[in-house]
Amino acid sequence: MTAVNSESMFAHFVGFKANFREGFESAENTNLWTIFSTLVPSGTREEFYQWLGQVPRMREWAGDRVVQEMEANEYRIKNKDFEVTIGVKRNDLEDGQNPGLIFRFRDLGIAAAEWPNEQTFDVLKNGESLVGYDGVPRFSTAHEMNGTQSNYDASGGGEPWILVDNRKSVGPVIFQLRQSANLQRFDSRADAPMFWKKQAVYGADTRGAAAPGLWFTAFKSLNTLDETNFDAAMALMMGRKNDEGRGLGVRPRVLITTPANRARALELLRVDRLASGATNKNFQAVDLLVTELLD
């Protein structure tokens, strides 16, 4: 039997932190969010993206400079608190019941590592209702730039697929990080959980938020993923122009879709010859990400 005192509880916590870190570092595919999101370190409770909008283009300098006015907006992203907490019975600590605890703390680490993916993919999944800096939803048919433009096709009502240009300074999603996840303890014999419930409490918490970024860097469709619709979406994105009528230089680089669309996506992008024998003009046209996180 192990006595529950400050020395033994500290030793337990050191081990639990190691288990947490092991789980965090071993979690797979936790950086998928970086494919389409821009990381913004945050230093306060919210960040103000006043000048987010059109991308300036270089022009020939003839005569005086032409000042490109930047239209201010009120786009703010507030950081939110997130946590995951577990309780450990004092009896288990006293009796050395640690093998099962190792897995629980590893799972805590995995949950913390997967949190950025969950937050950013939620913006893609629910972009039809999340309002961006221009005052309309992330995916909408009513974006205003050089007239009214769309980055959303709801026809068909099928599996979602999203084309992404991830080369701009701000991507389709902004991932704002105020505080990285860390493991904390509430396990002293004098602490309320231990006194009232014979329980030590451990938890990880983090602060941040994910929100829509530049609307023209992504296009979402619920229509059939086939050559015709893919070509139309590519042409639409690459033809984007700013209010001066100059091209924005949008170049889709990634197709993101669900496992149910995997076969169609592979046929579209990974087969060099069509069934007719003709060359597939879309062979490796963009990178492919098939993930359940979009379901």
Beta strands, then each sheet from edge to edge (+ up, - down):
strand 1: 37-41
strand 2: 46-48
strand 3: 76-78
strand 4: 80-89
strand 5: 143-144
strand 6: 148-149
strand 7: 152-153
strand 8: 161-164
strand 9: 173-186
strand 10: 199-212
strand 11: 218-221
strand 12: 254-257
strand 13: 287-290
sheet 1: 1+ 9+ 10- 4+
sheet 2: 2+ 3-
sheet 3: 5+ 6-
sheet 4: 7+ 11+ 8- 12+ 13+
end
